[in-house]
Structure formats: C-alpha cells, structure tokens
Amino acid sequence: MPTYEGRTLQQAIDNGLAELALARDEVTVDVIAEGKRGFLGFGRKPAVVNIKKIEINTDSFNINVPAPTKHHHENPLPHLEKRLQAAATAVVDDDPPADPPAQPANNPAAPSVREQHIESALANVSAYVVDVTNALDLPTSVKIEKTGRDKWTFYLTTDREGLLIGKHGRTINSLQYLAQILFSHLTHSHDVVELNVGNYRERREQVLEKLAVKTARDVIATGQPIFLDPMPSFERKVLHATLADNPYVTTHSEGDEPKRYVVIERKKGAVV
C-alpha cells in the first residue's frame, strides 16, 4: 500500500489526496507515523500515512456509480456534522418514496433508477462510517456486500477491533443504528444495513443462541420468567427465533427503545 509523507499529518494526507486525485470522504487513512518537529532541525521526522480508496462490491448490480464530487483538502468533521444532522432528520421523515420511472423497454439490462439510487446511498453511508470512525481515532476501511435479498453488510477492517466493537457491542451497534437511519433517509427503502467487524456478528449470534437455550432451561426449572438485558431489535430476533419451536417456553419483548428487552417465561399449561 503506498505511503505519503508531509511535515504534518494534514500535509501528508493532502499530499496523498492530491496524488490520488481523490476527495477525503472517498478514502480511509491509516497513520503510520505522526512525525516529529525536532529541535533546531535535528531529529525531525516526517508524518507518514497510508491512504486507501473505499471500495464497494457492485457485483449485485453491475452498474457504474458516478464518483462523488471531489472537495480536496477539506476537513472531514463539517461533513460528519452534516451527515449526523441528516440522520437525525430521518427519524421524523415519513414521506413515502417516489415511484422510480419505468425501465426503458429497449435496454432491459440497464440498471434501474432505484438501483443507481441505492448504490449512491451506499457510497454516502460508507463515507459517513469512515468519517465517524476517523473522528473516534479508529481508522477503518469499508467493504460492502449484498448478503440477503434486502440486506447490505458493511465489513469494517481496523487495527482496533475491540474498541470499535465496544463493550457488549455498544459502539458498533450505535454506529449501525446511525448508518441504518441515514441509509433509510437517503433511499426511503426497507433494506437492512448491518455493520460487521471481523466475525463479530457471527460470534455474537452464537452467544445469543446459547443464552436463549440456557435461560429457557432456567425458566423451565424454576417456573419463573426471566427478564434479559436490553438489546437492539436484531439481537432480540435471534432469541425469539431460537426459542420459537420450544414447547415449554414463550418469548416476547417489553419496554421502549433503546431499552427494550426480551422476557422468557413458561408456556401456560406446559407440562415438563
């Protein structure tokens, strides 16, 4: 991966962006050396960074996404604030999506307007995720794949996975929540956005399945309902699905977001 140098970190980033002809929100930056000023010219060391363009897997659509407008040498934080504001606006935005124009009959292989719109939104959300992680001092690269009919998974790569995941997944879950709001606001679609670091989501799902089974055994043994800790909706769904066919217990959710939790209790009339 090419490296770029400068007297300061910002100068090193600017040099790399100029050479690559890319905007700040099109790349991820990995700091190799912060540089040293030295004393009287002695011991001075340049700042060194790796710069990598954000890549999006477009195999699902086979379309060409126009490059975003370039704004060289801009500070990413103002853009971050605008995207956060846009995400917050989405919470109260109930306008239905406009129907896309009909597909031209003479070119059935051409990408639809909706597909182009979603692809553009994915690029914007990816840049937003990169801005947030950079602001948290967790430089991250992003790869996007379609992992379901209406599901997009953002695979995040960073040298500080534990910090990006956070205690009990709180950091990555919060970032996923914001990414979902922004994507929904930009597309007005019901597609799901998932953020994954390493194989965290797979490991977390296994943990939740084991938790569901163990808690169900305790409920059956004691006859008393158990109230689990609050968790996001996509994690609650794992618990509900795991115990959906259990003949002795039933599950439901109580409380209000973001403190909604799962209750596991013995089915009425169930004989153990």
C-alpha positions in Angstrom: 0.0 0.0 0.0 1.6 3.4 -1.0 2.6 5.8 1.8 2.6 9.6 1.7 4.7 12.0 3.7 4.4 15.6 5.0 5.7 17.9 7.7 2.4 17.4 9.5 -0.3 14.7 9.4 -2.7 17.0 7.5 0.1 17.8 4.9 0.8 14.1 4.4 -3.0 13.5 3.9 -3.2 16.4 1.5 -0.2 15.2 -0.5 -1.8 11.7 -0.8 -5.2 13.1 -1.9 -3.6 15.3 -4.5 -1.6 12.4 -5.9 -4.6 10.1 -6.0 -7.0 12.8 -7.2 -9.5 11.7 -4.6 -11.6 13.5 -2.0 -11.3 13.0 1.7 -14.6 11.2 2.0 -13.5 8.7 -0.7 -10.6 7.2 1.3 -9.5 5.8 4.6 -6.4 7.0 6.3 -4.0 4.9 8.4 -1.5 6.8 10.4 2.0 5.2 10.2 4.0 8.0 11.9 2.7 11.2 13.4 6.1 12.9 12.7 8.4 14.9 15.0 9.3 18.6 14.8 12.8 18.1 16.2 15.0 20.7 17.7 17.0 23.2 15.7 16.5 21.0 12.7 17.8 17.9 14.4 15.7 14.8 14.9 12.9 16.0 12.6 10.8 13.1 11.2 8.0 13.4 8.6 4.4 12.3 9.2 3.6 9.2 7.2 0.2 7.9 6.3 -1.3 5.1 4.2 -4.3 6.1 2.1 -6.7 3.6 0.6 -9.7 4.3 -1.6 -13.1 3.0 -0.3 -14.2 0.0 -2.4 -17.8 -1.1 -2.9 -18.7 -4.5 -4.2 -21.1 -3.8 -7.1 -21.4 -7.4 -8.4 -25.1 -7.4 -7.3 -26.0 -4.6 -9.6 -23.3 -4.4 -12.3 -23.7 -0.7 -12.6 -21.2 2.2 -12.8 -21.6 4.6 -9.9 -20.6 8.2 -10.7 -17.8 9.4 -8.5 -18.8 11.8 -5.8 -17.9 15.4 -6.2 -14.4 16.0 -5.1 -13.6 18.5 -2.4 -9.8 18.3 -2.0 -8.1 19.2 1.3 -11.3 19.7 3.3 -11.6 18.9 7.0 -13.9 15.8 7.3 -15.6 17.0 10.5 -18.0 19.5 8.9 -19.2 16.8 6.5 -19.6 14.5 9.5 -21.8 17.1 11.3 -24.0 17.4 8.1 -24.5 13.7 7.9 -25.3 13.4 11.6 -27.9 16.1 11.1 -29.3 14.3 8.0 -29.5 11.1 10.1 -31.4 12.8 12.9 -33.9 14.3 10.3 -34.7 10.8 9.1 -36.3 9.9 12.4 -39.2 12.2 11.7 -39.3 11.8 7.9 -42.4 9.9 7.0 -42.7 10.9 3.3 -43.2 7.8 1.1 -40.6 7.1 -1.6 -41.3 8.4 -5.1 -42.0 5.7 -7.7 -39.0 5.4 -10.0 -39.5 6.0 -13.7 -40.3 2.9 -15.8 -37.4 0.9 -17.1 -36.7 1.6 -20.8 -38.0 -1.3 -22.8 -35.2 -1.2 -25.4 -32.5 -1.7 -22.7 -33.6 -4.3 -20.1 -30.0 -4.9 -18.9 -29.6 -1.2 -17.9 -29.6 -0.6 -14.1 -32.9 0.8 -12.8 -33.1 4.3 -11.2 -33.7 2.6 -7.9 -30.5 0.5 -8.2 -28.5 3.6 -9.0 -30.1 5.5 -6.1 -29.3 2.7 -3.6 -25.7 2.4 -4.9 -25.2 6.1 -4.5 -26.7 5.9 -0.9 -24.3 3.0 0.0 -21.4 5.2 -1.0 -22.6 8.0 1.1 -23.2 5.8 4.1 -19.8 4.2 3.7 -18.1 7.7 3.7 -20.2 8.5 6.8 -19.0 5.4 8.6 -15.4 6.3 7.7 -15.8 9.8 9.0 -17.2 8.7 12.3 -14.5 6.1 12.9 -11.8 8.6 12.0 -13.3 11.1 14.4 -13.1 8.4 17.1 -9.5 7.8 16.2 -10.3 4.3 14.8 -9.3 4.5 11.2 -11.4 2.0 9.3 -11.7 0.6 5.7 -15.1 -0.5 4.4 -16.2 -3.2 2.0 -19.9 -3.6 1.1 -21.6 -6.8 0.0 -25.3 -7.7 -0.5 -25.8 -10.6 1.9 -29.6 -11.0 1.5 -32.5 -10.0 -0.6 -32.9 -6.7 1.2 -29.7 -6.7 3.3 -26.4 -4.9 2.9 -23.4 -5.8 5.1 -20.6 -3.3 5.7 -17.4 -5.3 6.5 -15.2 -2.9 8.6 -11.5 -3.5 8.9 -9.4 -1.8 11.6 -6.4 -2.4 13.7 -8.5 -1.7 16.8 -11.4 -4.1 16.5 -12.1 -4.3 20.3 -12.5 -0.5 20.6 -14.7 -0.3 17.5 -17.0 -3.1 18.8 -17.2 -1.7 22.3 -18.4 -3.2 25.5 -21.2 -5.7 24.7 -21.1 -4.4 21.1 -22.5 -0.9 22.1 -20.2 1.1 19.9 -20.7 -0.9 16.7 -24.4 -1.2 17.4 -24.8 2.5 17.8 -22.9 3.2 14.6 -25.0 0.6 12.8 -28.2 2.4 14.1 -27.0 5.7 12.7 -25.9 4.1 9.4 -29.3 2.5 9.1 -31.1 5.8 9.7 -29.0 7.6 7.2 -29.5 4.9 4.5 -33.3 4.8 5.1 -33.4 8.6 4.9 -31.5 8.6 1.6 -33.4 5.8 -0.1 -36.8 5.5 1.7 -36.3 1.8 1.3 -36.8 -1.1 3.8 -33.4 -2.6 3.1 -31.3 -3.5 6.2 -27.8 -2.2 6.9 -25.5 -4.4 9.0 -22.1 -3.4 10.2 -19.7 -6.3 10.9 -16.1 -6.2 12.4 -14.1 -9.3 11.8 -16.6 -12.1 12.5 -18.2 -10.3 15.5 -21.8 -10.7 14.3 -21.4 -14.5 13.8 -19.8 -14.9 17.2 -22.5 -12.7 18.8 -25.3 -14.7 17.3 -23.8 -17.9 18.7 -23.6 -16.3 22.1 -27.2 -15.2 21.9 -28.4 -18.7 20.9 -26.6 -20.3 23.8 -28.0 -17.6 26.1 -31.5 -18.3 24.9 -31.2 -22.1 25.4 -29.6 -21.7 28.9 -32.3 -19.1 30.0 -35.1 -21.4 28.8 -33.7 -24.2 30.9 -33.7 -22.0 34.0 -37.2 -20.9 33.3 -38.4 -24.5 32.9 -36.6 -25.5 36.1 -37.9 -22.6 38.3 -41.2 -21.8 36.6 -40.3 -18.1 36.9 -40.0 -15.7 34.0 -36.6 -14.2 33.3 -36.0 -10.6 32.0 -32.9 -10.2 29.9 -30.8 -7.1 29.5 -31.9 -4.6 26.9 -30.6 -5.2 23.4 -31.2 -4.0 19.8 -34.1 -5.4 17.8 -31.9 -7.6 15.5 -30.4 -9.3 18.6 -33.8 -9.8 20.1 -34.9 -11.5 16.9 -32.2 -14.1 17.4 -33.6 -15.0 20.8 -37.1 -15.2 19.6 -36.1 -17.4 16.6 -34.0 -19.7 18.7 -36.9 -20.5 21.1 -39.8 -20.2 18.6 -40.3 -24.0 18.5 -39.6 -24.7 22.2 -42.7 -26.5 23.5 -42.2 -25.3 27.1 -41.4 -21.6 27.0 -42.5 -18.5 25.1 -40.8 -15.2 24.5 -41.9 -11.6 24.0 -40.4 -8.1 24.2 -41.2 -5.3 26.6 -40.1 -1.8 27.2 -39.3 1.1 24.9 -36.3 1.5 22.6 -33.5 1.7 23.2 -34.1 -0.2 26.4 -36.4 -2.8 25.1 -35.7 -6.3 26.4 -36.8 -9.9 26.0 -38.9 -11.8 28.5 -38.7 -15.6 28.6 -41.4 -17.4 30.5 -43.0 -20.9 30.8 -46.0 -21.5 28.5 -49.3 -21.8 30.2 -50.4 -25.4 30.6 -47.0 -26.7 29.5 -46.1 -30.0 31.3 -42.5 -30.6 32.0 
